Amino acid sequence: MAASATFRASVSSSPSSSSSSSQLTHLRSPFKAVKFTPLPSPRSKSSFSVSCTIAKDPAVLMAAGSDPALWQRPDSFGRFGKFGGKYVPETLMHALSELESAFYALATDDDFQRELAGILKDYVGRESPLYFAERLTEHYRRGNGEGPLIYLKREDLNHTGAHKINNAVAQALLAKRLGKKRIIAETGAGQHGVATATVCARFGLECIIYMGAQDMERQALNVFRMRLLGAEVRGVHSGTATLKDATSEAIRDWVTNVETTHYILGSVAGPHPYPMMVRDFHAVIGKETRKQALEKWGGKPDVLVACVGGGSNAMGLFHEFVNDTEVRMIGVEAAGFGLDSGKHAATLTKGDVGVLHGAMSYLLQDDDGQIIEPHSISAGLDYPGVGPEHSFFKDMGRAEYYSITDEEALEGMYQCIVFTSVFENLFFVL
């Protein structure tokens, strides 16, 4: 299931790659539609194998004496505890320092903040609704009448159909302030690529998107949309031809063209300041959720739930509530064929600490430190790493991380379609 959710427990959601687009009579879609075998129609509640049980107490407790309000996230070295940092070629150090300085300067620049807020409102369509999933809530109501009240944070209703546009718009504005006219990005599911191509078209910037060849096949509609918007989509055939390899190629491009190019990294991963910067550009999700919760029931959510690939959607929801220790934060990873199958992308559940794409975090790796090929039915979630702040939250016990298999994800998606008629926000997003 994708996005984020809140229980009043509240839920937030961001769609994945497969959002629909309007058909133009003079354009032909460049791919053949894939036929899927539909799941059988439910005859009763017992038809579904997906269950929802929220334990009263978190499975992981915070470190004794730890106060999130005193944590530096990140510290002056760009670290969240031992995670994060800058593990990059010397060529990129100046660009990262320049980016960090610009980010801090624009954070207090009233003109920039007014322009960004105006675009988020009038172009992106924020704020996104916090929708009470009445029938889904009723489905999970127990015999004694108790059960969670489930709310969906409808990030799928943003322009381009996902939360990715929040970060893409902000970074494009930042790139313009830096005088960079060439934009590169990586994408897995395609939503970040579509968002980046959209903002580049909006601001008249050159746009190059790196995408694994395998992801291009299974997300052909988003490739079509990116090219329609004027972006050049470069297929990556090395390695597993998925998100990890697309990210590696984007970084190689950036090293080569660092003077003229800005890299719009799509998740809370990579070298500092990206995990901090992408988090802050998506923090609007959590800020709106707090405001909307107060309006709807006069309090805060009890539980926040969001999928975690790299973790931008989840971090955008969580960040606002980190200091509210009574609010539980739950991230859900892709377990693929199962945690013991060797075919999964449950980095926080089964990974070890290492360095990938410029930052220290939990990774899927073998005993020699070589990256293990991840798997998920979702394009974009098959990434062998995770944002360093999520790794920090795991070690500190502030957030809980679980995993679900491909089969469970599809069944959950179908269940939400049946009970909410909301489906664009149910695919995994990185």
N, C-alpha and C positions, 0 to 999 in steps of 0.2 A: 504494500500500500504506500502511497507516496507521501506525501507531504507531511503536514503537521497536524496534530489534533490536540484538542484540549478536552479534558474531562472536568466536570464540575464536581467534578473532574471535567478540561477543554481540549480540541484536536486541531492541528494546522495542516493544510494540505497544499501541495504544489504538484502539478501534473508533470507528466513526463513528456517524453518526446512525442507522443502520438496525438497531439491536438489537431483538430480538424481545421482546414483552411477553405476559404471560399473558392469555388471552381470558376475559372475564367474560360470562356468559350474558345479563345484563340490560343490557349496554352494546353499542352498535353502533359499529364503526369508521367515522369520518366521511368516508372516502375510498374510492375504487375502486382495487383493486389494479392496478398497472401490469404488463403482460406484457412480459417481456424474452426476447429470442431467445438461448437458451443457446449457449455456445461448443461446438464439436464435442468429443466425448470424445477424450482423447489416446490414441493407439495406441502411441506410443513417446516417448522423451525428445525426439526431434527434432520432435515436434508443437508444442512450445512455442517461441515466438520470443523469449521473455525470457531474457536471459543474465545471469550474475553474474560480474563480473570485478573483483576487488579488487587494484589495483596495489600493489606492494610499498612504493612510496614515495608520499607524498601529492603531489597535483598542485599544491598551494599550500604554500609554505614559510613558517614563521613569520618575522616581522621579526627581523633580526639583533640579538642581544643582548637579546631580549625574554624576560622571565621572568614567566609568568602569575601566579606567587605574589606579585609586586609590583604587579600591576594593582589599581586601585580599581574595583570593579564593584558599584554605581556610586560616583562620588565624591560629595562633599558637596552638589553641585548637581544630583545625580540624573542624571549623564551617564556614559556608557560611551565614553570618548574624546570624540569630538565628537557622539555620538549620544545620544538620550534627552532629558532636560530636561522643562520644564513650559511648554508653549505653550497656555495656556488663558485664558479670560476671568477677570478679577479676581475675579468672584463665586466662583470655585472655589478660589482660592488658599488661603483659610482652611481649607476642607474637606480639601484635599490635605495641608496642614501638620498638621492634626489627625489625619488618617489615618496619616501618617508617624510622628508621635509615639506614637500608640497601638500601631502595629506594633512599634516598637523596645521599648516598654515591655512588651508581651506576649511578646516574644521571650525575655525573662528572667523571666517570671512563671511560677513553677512550677505554680500551680493551673491556669492557662490551658493550659500545655503538657500537663499530665496529662489534662485534660478532652479536649483535641484528640486526643491519642494514644489515649485510650480509645474515642473515637468512630470514629477511623480503623480501629481494630482490630475493634470489636464491631459497628459499623454499616456501615462501608464494606467491611470484609472484608480489610484489609491484614494481612500483606504479600501481594502478588500473586506468583504463581509465576514462576520463571525456567525456562521449559520448553525442553528440548532437542528441536529439530525433527529427529528422526533421519532420516526418509525424505527431507526436503528437503535435509538435509546430504548424504545419499547421492546424491541427484539431481545435485548440483553437484560431486561428487567427480570429479577428473580421472583420466585413464587411468593415470597413475603413482601413483594412490592419494592424492595430495595434495588439499587443498581446505579451505575453512572449516568449522568446527563452528558451526552456527547455533542460537542460542538466542532465544526469544521472551519478552519481558517482558510478561506477560499482564495488562495494564491493563484489558482488556475484561471481566475477571472481577470488577472492582470493582462495588459496588452502583450501579445505573443504567447500567452497561456501558461506562464510559470513565474516563480519567484525570481528567476535569473535576471529579469529586466531591471530590477532594483540596482544591482551591482553594475550591470553593463552601462546603464545611463550615467551613473555617478563616475565610473572610471573613464568613460568617453569625455565627460566634461573636464575631468582632471587632466586627461591627455591633451585636450585642447589648450588648457592653461600652461602645459609644459611645452607646447609648440610641436607636439608629435602628430603627424598627419597619417601615419601608417599604423594600422592596428592588426595585431595577431591574437588568436585565441585558440584554445583546444576545446573539443566537445566530444561527448560520448553518446548520450541519448539524443543530442541535437538541440535541446532547448537553449543551452547557453550559446551555441553557435547561432541559432535563430535570433536570440536577443541581441548578440553582438552585431550581427549583420544588420539588424533593424536600426540600432542606434548609429551605426556607421553611415547608413543611408540617410538617417535623420540629420546628421551633422556634416555630411559630405566628406567622410574619411575613407581612405583605402582600407579594405578589409580582407584578411586572409585567415581562413579557418582550417585547422588541422584536425583530421578525423580518421580514426582507424578504418581500414578497408572493410572489415567485418561489420563495424557499426554503420558504415555507409549503406551496406546492403539491407540491414534490418531496420534502418531509420531513413529509408530513401525519400520519404515525403519531406522530412526536415532538410535533407540535402537540396531537394528541389526548391524549397522555400528560401534557403540561404542564397542559392544562385539567382533566384528571382529578384532578391534584394540587392544584387550586384556584388556579392562576396565571391571570392575565389575559394573553393573548397579543395584542399589538397589531401588526397588519400594517403594514409600511412600503411605500408605493407609489412613493415618489420615486426619482429616479435610476435605478439598475439593479435596484432592489428586492431587493438581496442584503445581504450582511453589512456592507459599508461604510456603506450607508444606514441599516441598523438601529443601528449604532454611533453614527452622527451623531444619530439621534433619541434614543437613550439619553442622550447627553451633553446634549442640549437639555432633556430632562426633568430631569436632575440639576441643571443651572443654575437651573431654575425652582423646584425643591423641595429645595435642598441642605440646609436645616435639619433636615428630617425623614427624608431619604432617603439610603441607602447604595447605591452603584453597584458591583455585583459584576462587575467587568470580567473577561472569560473568558480572556484570553491575556496573554502577556508584552509587551503593547503599551500604548499610552496614555501619559499623563503620569506622571512620578515621583510617588508611589512604586510604582505598579502593576507595571512591569516587574520590579522587585526583589521585590516582595511576592508576586506570582503565581509567580515563579521559586522562591522559598524555600518556598512552600506545596507546590510540586510536586517539590521536591528529594528527597523521600522515595523517588521512583522510582529515582534514581541511587544513593542510600544503600543501598537494598535490593539493587540490582544488584551493588554492590561486595561486600556481605556474602555474597550468594548465590554469586557467582563464586568467592570464597575457599572456600566450603563445597564447591562442586562440583569445582573443579579446582585450587584452591590458588593462584590468581593473579588478574589483572585481564583484562578483555576486551581484545582487540587493536584492535577496531573497533566503534564505536557507530554505528548507523544509525537515523534517525527522519525522519518526514515533517515538513515545515515549511510552515505557513500563516502564522499569527501566530507560532507557535513554542513554545507552552507545553509540549507533550509532549516535544519535542526538548530544550528547556532543562531540564526536570525530570530527564531522563536525563543530559545533558551536564554539568550544574553540578558534580556530585560529582567529575568526572574532569578538570576544566579544568587543574589543576596537574600532572596526570600526562601530560606531553607525549608520552610513548611511546604513549598511547592515542589513536587517530585518531577524530575526531568528524565524521560525515558527515550533512548535512541534505539532504533530497530535496524539491524544489519541484514544483508542478504546471505542466507545459509545455503543457497543453491540446491544441490542434491542432498544436503545434510552435512553437519559439522564433521562427521567422521568419514565422509566420502572423498575428501581431498579436492572436491569441486564446489567451492563456496567463495564468498567474498567477505567473510565475517572477521574483519581485521582486528577489531577490539576484543572480540571473543577468543580468537585463536592465534593472534599475531604476537610478535616479539618486537622489542625496541630496535630501531635501525634508522638509517637515513635514506630518503628517496626524494628526488625532485626538490632539493634544497632545504629540507627540514627534517628534524628528528621526530619520529612518531612511532606508533605501532605499525608494523608491516607484516605481510605474509611472506615469509622467507624460510629457506632451508637452513641446515646446520652450518653451511658455509657462507651464509649471508646473501645467497642468491635469491632473487625474487621468485616466488612461486606463482604460477599462472592462476589467477582468480577465476571464478565463474559466477555468473548470475544470469537469469533469463532476461534481466533488464540491461539494456545498453546504458552504460554510464555508472552502474553500481558495481560492475566487475573491475574494480580498482583495488590494487593490493595495499593501498595506504589509507590514511584518514587524517583529517585536520589535527594539528598538534594540540589544540585546546581541548578537543574531545578526549585525547589521550590523557591530558592533565586532569580533566573531570573524572575520568575513570579511576585513575590512581588516587585521587583525593576523595573518591566516594561521593562526589556531588551529583553525578548523573549515573543512571543505570543503563546498561546496554545489553540487549537481547538480540536474537536472530530468528528469522523465519525462512522456510524453504521456498523454492520456486512455486511448488504446488500450493502451499499455504497462502502465498501472495496472490496467486490467481484466484483462489477460492475467496479470499478476503475482498478482492476487487469485485468479483461477481456479487458477493453479498451486499457490498455498498451500492452497486448499481440497482439491485433489487429494492433495497430499503430507502435509498436517498435519491435515485435517478441522477446521481453525481458520479461521473466516471473519469472525466478528463484529469482529475487531480489524484488518481489512484495508482498511477504508475510511478516506479522509483525514479528519482531524479538525483543527479550528482551536482 
